[in-house]
């Protein structure tokens, strides 16, 4: 009888840990306004990707090639490319118990206002975001609020997740470009991975304070009590699992967009290179033999 009871407990725990179906996960996706926040960031993505390639002195891309970069980024970084893998990852990393507690928080008054603040911040103009992260534009604060934002930044894993998404997206673009160009993707992926790992610590160190400022400005209208409620959820077991699922969702979606962008770019660059090879070389003018006049 004891063994049977133990079996029920174990099987019950296993059942509770089963991943969610896509339709259920979509409720969290909607409550957290993930689609709206990501879509707001995509408009500036082609310019960012072009800037990355322009800054690569070793590549020395022509204007025609850089135009291909912009076009590929526009085709790759789209919400319809993001959504399916993002939803799948969100569902795979949530369970029924986490869903119930997360939905309750996101639908609470403070949860809704937190999401509204996140969405509004994601929709800010890029110049304003830069001013916030550089400390030029700030919200009134106190030492107590500063301490809360420091804890919130770490509980939400903002820096680690942002850096991870940035690195994995860069790797996805590189791999996609290799695939589109007909090169070995495994070699490119390993090289990109090593480069990313070498720069990870420096990126995190440089971005942590900037993201804490961004968080403080985004939540400027939330009271200290509100911030404590948000922190209480994020530090709970359900909150920690939700954060992990949220990060996995963003990572999967940006990976998919990065790979699509790279594949489009690889094909375009290969076509441009082929077009250059296909240009016929003009033959030198023929020189007529001198006439043999007697």
Secondary structure, DSSP 8 states (H G I E B T S, - for coil): -HHHHHHHHHHHHHHHTSB--HHHHHHHHHHTTHHHHHHHHHTTHHHHHHHHHHT-TTT---HHHHHHHHHHHHHHS-HHHHHHHHHHHHHHT-BHHHHHHHHHHHTSHHHHHHHHHHHHHHTS-HHHHHHHHTTSS-----HHHHHHHHHHHHHTTHHHHHHHHHHHHHHHHHHHHHHHHT--HHHHHHHHHHHHHHHHHHHHHHHHHHHHHHHHHHTTTS-HHHHHHHHHHHTSHHHHHHHHHHHHHHHHHHHHHHHHHHHHHHHHHHHHHHHHHHS---------------
